Amino acid sequence: MRKASIKRTTKETDVEVAVDLDGTGASSIATGIGFFDHMLDLLARHSRINLTVKAKGDLHIDHHHTTEDVGIALGQALKQALGDMRGITRYADVHVPMDEALTRVALDISGRPFLVFKAEFVRDKVGTFDTELVQEWFQAFATNAGVTLHVQVLYGTNDHHIAESCFKGLARALRAAISIDARAANEIPSTKGSLGG
């Protein structure tokens, strides 16, 4: 049962996240930020992780705290649901095209948090969403999930497409990396005998 729920409450946000790693990609997302909801829905659909996100934040200030805290909670939920990571494939890399944009994502569910994020956005916002928050979310997610994550937009000119290719790339990499390797289903995929810590 690779499931987990996280509740995170601060003076800035109130966030609840639930994941089922062996789901169908069903999602129920409500953060109050339309574009962000769209990205999280894509993440669920293409990773096949069932995802519920309910967030209330200080959107009267901006979208930063809500976006970051959802990343923190989702990262923690993924880490909790993976447990000792026994049997997982661990590594994955993908190239995801989104019309004129192409993004490469490489992932190691290592227990060692690290993010390399290389993307150039043309505008400051997509709708009302600050494009700089895409990297902020990825940083919060990678740090709290305990994963090594490399995201590089190779090219693209439409900021919606660039952001979408990043989230879809993560989704497809997660889908592969969290899958159980039938040939090593009872093994922890590390010569150390453990991951993380």
mmCIF file of the C-alpha atoms, coordinates in Angstrom:
data_MODEL
# 
_entry.id   MODEL 
# 
loop_
_atom_site.group_PDB 
_atom_site.id 
_atom_site.type_symbol 
_atom_site.label_atom_id 
_atom_site.label_alt_id 
_atom_site.label_comp_id 
_atom_site.label_asym_id 
_atom_site.label_entity_id 
_atom_site.label_seq_id 
_atom_site.pdbx_PDB_ins_code 
_atom_site.Cartn_x 
_atom_site.Cartn_y 
_atom_site.Cartn_z 
_atom_site.occupancy 
_atom_site.B_iso_or_equiv 
_atom_site.pdbx_formal_charge 
_atom_site.auth_seq_id 
_atom_site.auth_comp_id 
_atom_site.auth_asym_id 
_atom_site.auth_atom_id 
_atom_site.pdbx_PDB_model_num 
ATOM 1   C CA . MET A 1 1   ? 0.000  0.000  0.000   1.00 0.00 ? 1   MET A CA 1 
ATOM 2   C CA . ARG A 1 2   ? 2.161  2.837  -1.271  1.00 0.00 ? 2   ARG A CA 1 
ATOM 3   C CA . LYS A 1 3   ? -0.028 5.647  -0.010  1.00 0.00 ? 3   LYS A CA 1 
ATOM 4   C CA . ALA A 1 4   ? 0.550  8.690  2.166   1.00 0.00 ? 4   ALA A CA 1 
ATOM 5   C CA . SER A 1 5   ? -1.168 11.824 3.424   1.00 0.00 ? 5   SER A CA 1 
ATOM 6   C CA . ILE A 1 6   ? 0.495  15.004 4.622   1.00 0.00 ? 6   ILE A CA 1 
ATOM 7   C CA . LYS A 1 7   ? -1.039 18.028 6.303   1.00 0.00 ? 7   LYS A CA 1 
ATOM 8   C CA . ARG A 1 8   ? 1.016  21.211 6.562   1.00 0.00 ? 8   ARG A CA 1 
ATOM 9   C CA . THR A 1 9   ? -0.316 24.276 8.359   1.00 0.00 ? 9   THR A CA 1 
ATOM 10  C CA . THR A 1 10  ? 1.555  27.550 8.795   1.00 0.00 ? 10  THR A CA 1 
ATOM 11  C CA . LYS A 1 11  ? 0.546  31.180 9.257   1.00 0.00 ? 11  LYS A CA 1 
ATOM 12  C CA . GLU A 1 12  ? 0.744  31.488 5.456   1.00 0.00 ? 12  GLU A CA 1 
ATOM 13  C CA . THR A 1 13  ? -0.904 28.310 4.177   1.00 0.00 ? 13  THR A CA 1 
ATOM 14  C CA . ASP A 1 14  ? -3.029 25.294 5.016   1.00 0.00 ? 14  ASP A CA 1 
ATOM 15  C CA . VAL A 1 15  ? -2.151 22.369 2.752   1.00 0.00 ? 15  VAL A CA 1 
ATOM 16  C CA . GLU A 1 16  ? -3.389 18.779 2.568   1.00 0.00 ? 16  GLU A CA 1 
ATOM 17  C CA . VAL A 1 17  ? -1.876 16.308 0.120   1.00 0.00 ? 17  VAL A CA 1 
ATOM 18  C CA . ALA A 1 18  ? -2.661 12.617 -0.437  1.00 0.00 ? 18  ALA A CA 1 
ATOM 19  C CA . VAL A 1 19  ? -0.939 10.269 -2.882  1.00 0.00 ? 19  VAL A CA 1 
ATOM 20  C CA . ASP A 1 20  ? -1.418 6.711  -4.084  1.00 0.00 ? 20  ASP A CA 1 
ATOM 21  C CA . LEU A 1 21  ? 1.644  5.675  -6.067  1.00 0.00 ? 21  LEU A CA 1 
ATOM 22  C CA . ASP A 1 22  ? -0.148 2.706  -7.602  1.00 0.00 ? 22  ASP A CA 1 
ATOM 23  C CA . GLY A 1 23  ? -3.137 4.635  -8.856  1.00 0.00 ? 23  GLY A CA 1 
ATOM 24  C CA . THR A 1 24  ? -4.587 5.517  -12.227 1.00 0.00 ? 24  THR A CA 1 
ATOM 25  C CA . GLY A 1 25  ? -3.658 9.200  -12.388 1.00 0.00 ? 25  GLY A CA 1 
ATOM 26  C CA . ALA A 1 26  ? -6.910 10.424 -10.850 1.00 0.00 ? 26  ALA A CA 1 
ATOM 27  C CA . SER A 1 27  ? -6.679 13.859 -9.302  1.00 0.00 ? 27  SER A CA 1 
ATOM 28  C CA . SER A 1 28  ? -8.591 16.361 -7.223  1.00 0.00 ? 28  SER A CA 1 
ATOM 29  C CA . ILE A 1 29  ? -6.681 19.642 -7.132  1.00 0.00 ? 29  ILE A CA 1 
ATOM 30  C CA . ALA A 1 30  ? -7.744 22.911 -5.514  1.00 0.00 ? 30  ALA A CA 1 
ATOM 31  C CA . THR A 1 31  ? -5.052 25.476 -4.709  1.00 0.00 ? 31  THR A CA 1 
ATOM 32  C CA . GLY A 1 32  ? -6.838 28.635 -5.789  1.00 0.00 ? 32  GLY A CA 1 
ATOM 33  C CA . ILE A 1 33  ? -4.254 29.097 -8.557  1.00 0.00 ? 33  ILE A CA 1 
ATOM 34  C CA . GLY A 1 34  ? -5.666 28.017 -11.900 1.00 0.00 ? 34  GLY A CA 1 
ATOM 35  C CA . PHE A 1 35  ? -2.441 27.481 -13.824 1.00 0.00 ? 35  PHE A CA 1 
ATOM 36  C CA . PHE A 1 36  ? -0.834 25.639 -10.897 1.00 0.00 ? 36  PHE A CA 1 
ATOM 37  C CA . ASP A 1 37  ? -3.885 23.370 -10.599 1.00 0.00 ? 37  ASP A CA 1 
ATOM 38  C CA . HIS A 1 38  ? -3.464 22.567 -14.295 1.00 0.00 ? 38  HIS A CA 1 
ATOM 39  C CA . MET A 1 39  ? 0.203  21.620 -13.800 1.00 0.00 ? 39  MET A CA 1 
ATOM 40  C CA . LEU A 1 40  ? -0.581 19.366 -10.822 1.00 0.00 ? 40  LEU A CA 1 
ATOM 41  C CA . ASP A 1 41  ? -3.395 17.687 -12.738 1.00 0.00 ? 41  ASP A CA 1 
ATOM 42  C CA . LEU A 1 42  ? -0.913 16.944 -15.548 1.00 0.00 ? 42  LEU A CA 1 
ATOM 43  C CA . LEU A 1 43  ? 1.561  15.600 -13.007 1.00 0.00 ? 43  LEU A CA 1 
ATOM 44  C CA . ALA A 1 44  ? -1.009 13.156 -11.650 1.00 0.00 ? 44  ALA A CA 1 
ATOM 45  C CA . ARG A 1 45  ? -2.325 12.079 -15.036 1.00 0.00 ? 45  ARG A CA 1 
ATOM 46  C CA . HIS A 1 46  ? 1.036  11.340 -16.618 1.00 0.00 ? 46  HIS A CA 1 
ATOM 47  C CA . SER A 1 47  ? 2.698  9.800  -13.545 1.00 0.00 ? 47  SER A CA 1 
ATOM 48  C CA . ARG A 1 48  ? -0.358 7.583  -12.870 1.00 0.00 ? 48  ARG A CA 1 
ATOM 49  C CA . ILE A 1 49  ? -0.139 8.718  -9.233  1.00 0.00 ? 49  ILE A CA 1 
ATOM 50  C CA . ASN A 1 50  ? -3.530 9.422  -7.678  1.00 0.00 ? 50  ASN A CA 1 
ATOM 51  C CA . LEU A 1 51  ? -3.208 12.901 -6.222  1.00 0.00 ? 51  LEU A CA 1 
ATOM 52  C CA . THR A 1 52  ? -5.374 15.014 -3.970  1.00 0.00 ? 52  THR A CA 1 
ATOM 53  C CA . VAL A 1 53  ? -4.291 18.559 -3.132  1.00 0.00 ? 53  VAL A CA 1 
ATOM 54  C CA . LYS A 1 54  ? -6.273 21.045 -1.067  1.00 0.00 ? 54  LYS A CA 1 
ATOM 55  C CA . ALA A 1 55  ? -4.528 24.316 -0.342  1.00 0.00 ? 55  ALA A CA 1 
ATOM 56  C CA . LYS A 1 56  ? -5.592 27.632 1.126   1.00 0.00 ? 56  LYS A CA 1 
ATOM 57  C CA . GLY A 1 57  ? -2.923 30.286 1.155   1.00 0.00 ? 57  GLY A CA 1 
ATOM 58  C CA . ASP A 1 58  ? -2.243 33.990 1.333   1.00 0.00 ? 58  ASP A CA 1 
ATOM 59  C CA . LEU A 1 59  ? -3.034 34.572 -2.330  1.00 0.00 ? 59  LEU A CA 1 
ATOM 60  C CA . HIS A 1 60  ? -3.817 38.212 -1.551  1.00 0.00 ? 60  HIS A CA 1 
ATOM 61  C CA . ILE A 1 61  ? -0.031 38.618 -1.215  1.00 0.00 ? 61  ILE A CA 1 
ATOM 62  C CA . ASP A 1 62  ? 1.075  36.422 -4.129  1.00 0.00 ? 62  ASP A CA 1 
ATOM 63  C CA . HIS A 1 63  ? 1.276  32.764 -5.165  1.00 0.00 ? 63  HIS A CA 1 
ATOM 64  C CA . HIS A 1 64  ? 4.720  32.058 -3.699  1.00 0.00 ? 64  HIS A CA 1 
ATOM 65  C CA . HIS A 1 65  ? 3.874  30.557 -0.308  1.00 0.00 ? 65  HIS A CA 1 
ATOM 66  C CA . THR A 1 66  ? 1.081  28.351 -1.625  1.00 0.00 ? 66  THR A CA 1 
ATOM 67  C CA . THR A 1 67  ? 3.179  27.036 -4.514  1.00 0.00 ? 67  THR A CA 1 
ATOM 68  C CA . GLU A 1 68  ? 6.193  26.323 -2.321  1.00 0.00 ? 68  GLU A CA 1 
ATOM 69  C CA . ASP A 1 69  ? 4.217  24.690 0.494   1.00 0.00 ? 69  ASP A CA 1 
ATOM 70  C CA . VAL A 1 70  ? 2.374  22.398 -1.914  1.00 0.00 ? 70  VAL A CA 1 
ATOM 71  C CA . GLY A 1 71  ? 5.795  21.355 -3.252  1.00 0.00 ? 71  GLY A CA 1 
ATOM 72  C CA . ILE A 1 72  ? 7.004  20.671 0.280   1.00 0.00 ? 72  ILE A CA 1 
ATOM 73  C CA . ALA A 1 73  ? 3.930  18.616 1.209   1.00 0.00 ? 73  ALA A CA 1 
ATOM 74  C CA . LEU A 1 74  ? 3.873  16.663 -2.041  1.00 0.00 ? 74  LEU A CA 1 
ATOM 75  C CA . GLY A 1 75  ? 7.569  15.860 -1.721  1.00 0.00 ? 75  GLY A CA 1 
ATOM 76  C CA . GLN A 1 76  ? 7.037  14.630 1.844   1.00 0.00 ? 76  GLN A CA 1 
ATOM 77  C CA . ALA A 1 77  ? 4.058  12.527 0.774   1.00 0.00 ? 77  ALA A CA 1 
ATOM 78  C CA . LEU A 1 78  ? 6.037  10.884 -2.032  1.00 0.00 ? 78  LEU A CA 1 
ATOM 79  C CA . LYS A 1 79  ? 8.917  10.079 0.325   1.00 0.00 ? 79  LYS A CA 1 
ATOM 80  C CA . GLN A 1 80  ? 6.571  8.633  2.931   1.00 0.00 ? 80  GLN A CA 1 
ATOM 81  C CA . ALA A 1 81  ? 4.675  6.537  0.381   1.00 0.00 ? 81  ALA A CA 1 
ATOM 82  C CA . LEU A 1 82  ? 7.914  5.069  -1.003  1.00 0.00 ? 82  LEU A CA 1 
ATOM 83  C CA . GLY A 1 83  ? 8.947  3.764  2.426   1.00 0.00 ? 83  GLY A CA 1 
ATOM 84  C CA . ASP A 1 84  ? 12.298 1.977  2.250   1.00 0.00 ? 84  ASP A CA 1 
ATOM 85  C CA . MET A 1 85  ? 12.084 2.114  -1.566  1.00 0.00 ? 85  MET A CA 1 
ATOM 86  C CA . ARG A 1 86  ? 12.389 -1.647 -1.858  1.00 0.00 ? 86  ARG A CA 1 
ATOM 87  C CA . GLY A 1 87  ? 11.940 -2.878 -5.416  1.00 0.00 ? 87  GLY A CA 1 
ATOM 88  C CA . ILE A 1 88  ? 11.704 0.487  -7.160  1.00 0.00 ? 88  ILE A CA 1 
ATOM 89  C CA . THR A 1 89  ? 13.405 1.080  -10.510 1.00 0.00 ? 89  THR A CA 1 
ATOM 90  C CA . ARG A 1 90  ? 14.984 4.201  -8.939  1.00 0.00 ? 90  ARG A CA 1 
ATOM 91  C CA . TYR A 1 91  ? 16.417 5.906  -12.053 1.00 0.00 ? 91  TYR A CA 1 
ATOM 92  C CA . ALA A 1 92  ? 14.580 7.383  -15.012 1.00 0.00 ? 92  ALA A CA 1 
ATOM 93  C CA . ASP A 1 93  ? 15.144 9.934  -17.731 1.00 0.00 ? 93  ASP A CA 1 
ATOM 94  C CA . VAL A 1 94  ? 12.820 11.285 -20.393 1.00 0.00 ? 94  VAL A CA 1 
ATOM 95  C CA . HIS A 1 95  ? 12.542 13.865 -23.142 1.00 0.00 ? 95  HIS A CA 1 
ATOM 96  C CA . VAL A 1 96  ? 9.124  15.484 -23.340 1.00 0.00 ? 96  VAL A CA 1 
ATOM 97  C CA . PRO A 1 97  ? 8.049  17.634 -26.300 1.00 0.00 ? 97  PRO A CA 1 
ATOM 98  C CA . MET A 1 98  ? 5.264  20.162 -25.905 1.00 0.00 ? 98  MET A CA 1 
ATOM 99  C CA . ASP A 1 99  ? 4.755  21.711 -29.322 1.00 0.00 ? 99  ASP A CA 1 
ATOM 100 C CA . GLU A 1 100 ? 7.846  23.909 -29.889 1.00 0.00 ? 100 GLU A CA 1 
ATOM 101 C CA . ALA A 1 101 ? 9.316  23.204 -26.421 1.00 0.00 ? 101 ALA A CA 1 
ATOM 102 C CA . LEU A 1 102 ? 11.491 20.225 -25.515 1.00 0.00 ? 102 LEU A CA 1 
ATOM 103 C CA . THR A 1 103 ? 12.519 19.357 -21.969 1.00 0.00 ? 103 THR A CA 1 
ATOM 104 C CA . ARG A 1 104 ? 14.825 16.690 -20.573 1.00 0.00 ? 104 ARG A CA 1 
ATOM 105 C CA . VAL A 1 105 ? 14.211 15.343 -17.064 1.00 0.00 ? 105 VAL A CA 1 
ATOM 106 C CA . ALA A 1 106 ? 16.493 12.903 -15.240 1.00 0.00 ? 106 ALA A CA 1 
ATOM 107 C CA . LEU A 1 107 ? 15.565 11.517 -11.825 1.00 0.00 ? 107 LEU A CA 1 
ATOM 108 C CA . ASP A 1 108 ? 17.271 9.447  -9.146  1.00 0.00 ? 108 ASP A CA 1 
ATOM 109 C CA . ILE A 1 109 ? 15.171 8.467  -6.144  1.00 0.00 ? 109 ILE A CA 1 
ATOM 110 C CA . SER A 1 110 ? 18.302 8.415  -4.061  1.00 0.00 ? 110 SER A CA 1 
ATOM 111 C CA . GLY A 1 111 ? 17.342 9.867  -0.704  1.00 0.00 ? 111 GLY A CA 1 
ATOM 112 C CA . ARG A 1 112 ? 19.784 12.678 -1.504  1.00 0.00 ? 112 ARG A CA 1 
ATOM 113 C CA . PRO A 1 113 ? 17.960 15.899 -2.405  1.00 0.00 ? 113 PRO A CA 1 
ATOM 114 C CA . PHE A 1 114 ? 19.441 17.928 -5.238  1.00 0.00 ? 114 PHE A CA 1 
ATOM 115 C CA . LEU A 1 115 ? 17.960 20.020 -8.017  1.00 0.00 ? 115 LEU A CA 1 
ATOM 116 C CA . VAL A 1 116 ? 19.486 21.277 -11.234 1.00 0.00 ? 116 VAL A CA 1 
ATOM 117 C CA . PHE A 1 117 ? 16.909 23.437 -13.026 1.00 0.00 ? 117 PHE A CA 1 
ATOM 118 C CA . LYS A 1 118 ? 17.742 25.123 -16.312 1.00 0.00 ? 118 LYS A CA 1 
ATOM 119 C CA . ALA A 1 119 ? 14.911 26.954 -18.019 1.00 0.00 ? 119 ALA A CA 1 
ATOM 120 C CA . GLU A 1 120 ? 14.512 30.408 -19.480 1.00 0.00 ? 120 GLU A CA 1 
ATOM 121 C CA . PHE A 1 121 ? 11.047 31.903 -19.512 1.00 0.00 ? 121 PHE A CA 1 
ATOM 122 C CA . VAL A 1 122 ? 10.141 34.674 -21.929 1.00 0.00 ? 122 VAL A CA 1 
ATOM 123 C CA . ARG A 1 123 ? 7.621  36.434 -19.683 1.00 0.00 ? 123 ARG A CA 1 
ATOM 124 C CA . ASP A 1 124 ? 7.222  37.038 -15.964 1.00 0.00 ? 124 ASP A CA 1 
ATOM 125 C CA . LYS A 1 125 ? 3.795  35.417 -15.819 1.00 0.00 ? 125 LYS A CA 1 
ATOM 126 C CA . VAL A 1 126 ? 1.566  32.793 -17.383 1.00 0.00 ? 126 VAL A CA 1 
ATOM 127 C CA . GLY A 1 127 ? -1.859 34.203 -16.670 1.00 0.00 ? 127 GLY A CA 1 
ATOM 128 C CA . THR A 1 128 ? -1.496 35.355 -13.062 1.00 0.00 ? 128 THR A CA 1 
ATOM 129 C CA . PHE A 1 129 ? 1.150  32.749 -12.183 1.00 0.00 ? 129 PHE A CA 1 
ATOM 130 C CA . ASP A 1 130 ? 4.751  33.940 -11.792 1.00 0.00 ? 130 ASP A CA 1 
ATOM 131 C CA . THR A 1 131 ? 6.994  31.839 -14.032 1.00 0.00 ? 131 THR A CA 1 
ATOM 132 C CA . GLU A 1 132 ? 9.808  31.995 -11.444 1.00 0.00 ? 132 GLU A CA 1 
ATOM 133 C CA . LEU A 1 133 ? 7.592  29.841 -9.208  1.00 0.00 ? 133 LEU A CA 1 
ATOM 134 C CA . VAL A 1 134 ? 8.051  26.846 -11.500 1.00 0.00 ? 134 VAL A CA 1 
ATOM 135 C CA . GLN A 1 135 ? 11.626 26.470 -10.256 1.00 0.00 ? 135 GLN A CA 1 
ATOM 136 C CA . GLU A 1 136 ? 10.521 27.296 -6.701  1.00 0.00 ? 136 GLU A CA 1 
ATOM 137 C CA . TRP A 1 137 ? 8.052  24.401 -6.776  1.00 0.00 ? 137 TRP A CA 1 
ATOM 138 C CA . PHE A 1 138 ? 10.591 21.972 -8.213  1.00 0.00 ? 138 PHE A CA 1 
ATOM 139 C CA . GLN A 1 139 ? 13.104 22.983 -5.512  1.00 0.00 ? 139 GLN A CA 1 
ATOM 140 C CA . ALA A 1 140 ? 10.596 22.428 -2.705  1.00 0.00 ? 140 ALA A CA 1 
ATOM 141 C CA . PHE A 1 141 ? 9.482  19.105 -4.177  1.00 0.00 ? 141 PHE A CA 1 
ATOM 142 C CA . ALA A 1 142 ? 12.980 17.685 -4.803  1.00 0.00 ? 142 ALA A CA 1 
ATOM 143 C CA . THR A 1 143 ? 14.288 18.735 -1.383  1.00 0.00 ? 143 THR A CA 1 
ATOM 144 C CA . ASN A 1 144 ? 11.403 17.200 0.522   1.00 0.00 ? 144 ASN A CA 1 
ATOM 145 C CA . ALA A 1 145 ? 11.056 14.082 -1.613  1.00 0.00 ? 145 ALA A CA 1 
ATOM 146 C CA . GLY A 1 146 ? 14.769 13.395 -1.181  1.00 0.00 ? 146 GLY A CA 1 
ATOM 147 C CA . VAL A 1 147 ? 15.375 12.981 -4.891  1.00 0.00 ? 147 VAL A CA 1 
ATOM 148 C CA . THR A 1 148 ? 18.098 14.069 -7.256  1.00 0.00 ? 148 THR A CA 1 
ATOM 149 C CA . LEU A 1 149 ? 16.335 15.861 -10.089 1.00 0.00 ? 149 LEU A CA 1 
ATOM 150 C CA . HIS A 1 150 ? 17.699 17.456 -13.245 1.00 0.00 ? 150 HIS A CA 1 
ATOM 151 C CA . VAL A 1 151 ? 15.340 19.515 -15.407 1.00 0.00 ? 151 VAL A CA 1 
ATOM 152 C CA . GLN A 1 152 ? 16.616 21.204 -18.536 1.00 0.00 ? 152 GLN A CA 1 
ATOM 153 C CA . VAL A 1 153 ? 14.505 22.968 -21.127 1.00 0.00 ? 153 VAL A CA 1 
ATOM 154 C CA . LEU A 1 154 ? 16.462 22.414 -24.321 1.00 0.00 ? 154 LEU A CA 1 
ATOM 155 C CA . TYR A 1 155 ? 14.426 24.971 -26.241 1.00 0.00 ? 155 TYR A CA 1 
ATOM 156 C CA . GLY A 1 156 ? 11.035 26.631 -26.383 1.00 0.00 ? 156 GLY A CA 1 
ATOM 157 C CA . THR A 1 157 ? 9.394  30.021 -26.805 1.00 0.00 ? 157 THR A CA 1 
ATOM 158 C CA . ASN A 1 158 ? 5.940  29.647 -25.242 1.00 0.00 ? 158 ASN A CA 1 
ATOM 159 C CA . ASP A 1 159 ? 6.060  29.858 -21.443 1.00 0.00 ? 159 ASP A CA 1 
ATOM 160 C CA . HIS A 1 160 ? 2.934  27.738 -20.951 1.00 0.00 ? 160 HIS A CA 1 
ATOM 161 C CA . HIS A 1 161 ? 4.492  24.990 -23.056 1.00 0.00 ? 161 HIS A CA 1 
ATOM 162 C CA . ILE A 1 162 ? 7.851  25.294 -21.280 1.00 0.00 ? 162 ILE A CA 1 
ATOM 163 C CA . ALA A 1 163 ? 6.280  24.913 -17.838 1.00 0.00 ? 163 ALA A CA 1 
ATOM 164 C CA . GLU A 1 164 ? 4.008  22.120 -19.001 1.00 0.00 ? 164 GLU A CA 1 
ATOM 165 C CA . SER A 1 165 ? 6.895  20.159 -20.483 1.00 0.00 ? 165 SER A CA 1 
ATOM 166 C CA . CYS A 1 166 ? 8.741  20.412 -17.140 1.00 0.00 ? 166 CYS A CA 1 
ATOM 167 C CA . PHE A 1 167 ? 5.793  19.020 -15.159 1.00 0.00 ? 167 PHE A CA 1 
ATOM 168 C CA . LYS A 1 168 ? 5.019  16.341 -17.733 1.00 0.00 ? 168 LYS A CA 1 
ATOM 169 C CA . GLY A 1 169 ? 8.693  15.377 -17.820 1.00 0.00 ? 169 GLY A CA 1 
ATOM 170 C CA . LEU A 1 170 ? 8.741  14.959 -14.054 1.00 0.00 ? 170 LEU A CA 1 
ATOM 171 C CA . ALA A 1 171 ? 5.536  12.938 -14.258 1.00 0.00 ? 171 ALA A CA 1 
ATOM 172 C CA . ARG A 1 172 ? 6.895  10.507 -16.830 1.00 0.00 ? 172 ARG A CA 1 
ATOM 173 C CA . ALA A 1 173 ? 10.201 10.158 -14.965 1.00 0.00 ? 173 ALA A CA 1 
ATOM 174 C CA . LEU A 1 174 ? 8.371  9.493  -11.696 1.00 0.00 ? 174 LEU A CA 1 
ATOM 175 C CA . ARG A 1 175 ? 6.135  6.936  -13.369 1.00 0.00 ? 175 ARG A CA 1 
ATOM 176 C CA . ALA A 1 176 ? 9.189  4.961  -14.472 1.00 0.00 ? 176 ALA A CA 1 
ATOM 177 C CA . ALA A 1 177 ? 11.346 5.467  -11.376 1.00 0.00 ? 177 ALA A CA 1 
ATOM 178 C CA . ILE A 1 178 ? 8.722  4.473  -8.786  1.00 0.00 ? 178 ILE A CA 1 
ATOM 179 C CA . SER A 1 179 ? 7.634  1.391  -10.725 1.00 0.00 ? 179 SER A CA 1 
ATOM 180 C CA . ILE A 1 180 ? 8.523  -1.949 -9.190  1.00 0.00 ? 180 ILE A CA 1 
ATOM 181 C CA . ASP A 1 181 ? 11.287 -3.819 -11.001 1.00 0.00 ? 181 ASP A CA 1 
ATOM 182 C CA . ALA A 1 182 ? 9.980  -7.398 -11.171 1.00 0.00 ? 182 ALA A CA 1 
ATOM 183 C CA . ARG A 1 183 ? 13.530 -8.787 -11.265 1.00 0.00 ? 183 ARG A CA 1 
ATOM 184 C CA . ALA A 1 184 ? 14.454 -7.013 -8.026  1.00 0.00 ? 184 ALA A CA 1 
ATOM 185 C CA . ALA A 1 185 ? 11.129 -6.640 -6.250  1.00 0.00 ? 185 ALA A CA 1 
ATOM 186 C CA . ASN A 1 186 ? 12.515 -7.462 -2.796  1.00 0.00 ? 186 ASN A CA 1 
ATOM 187 C CA . GLU A 1 187 ? 15.767 -5.552 -3.114  1.00 0.00 ? 187 GLU A CA 1 
ATOM 188 C CA . ILE A 1 188 ? 16.676 -2.007 -2.178  1.00 0.00 ? 188 ILE A CA 1 
ATOM 189 C CA . PRO A 1 189 ? 18.290 -0.628 -5.345  1.00 0.00 ? 189 PRO A CA 1 
ATOM 190 C CA . SER A 1 190 ? 21.613 0.414  -3.822  1.00 0.00 ? 190 SER A CA 1 
ATOM 191 C CA . THR A 1 191 ? 24.931 -1.301 -3.192  1.00 0.00 ? 191 THR A CA 1 
ATOM 192 C CA . LYS A 1 192 ? 24.789 0.287  0.274   1.00 0.00 ? 192 LYS A CA 1 
ATOM 193 C CA . GLY A 1 193 ? 21.701 -1.729 1.163   1.00 0.00 ? 193 GLY A CA 1 
ATOM 194 C CA . SER A 1 194 ? 19.709 1.403  1.956   1.00 0.00 ? 194 SER A CA 1 
ATOM 195 C CA . LEU A 1 195 ? 18.666 4.666  0.322   1.00 0.00 ? 195 LEU A CA 1 
ATOM 196 C CA . GLY A 1 196 ? 18.699 8.052  1.997   1.00 0.00 ? 196 GLY A CA 1 
ATOM 197 C CA . GLY A 1 197 ? 19.893 9.024  5.406   1.00 0.00 ? 197 GLY A CA 1 
# 
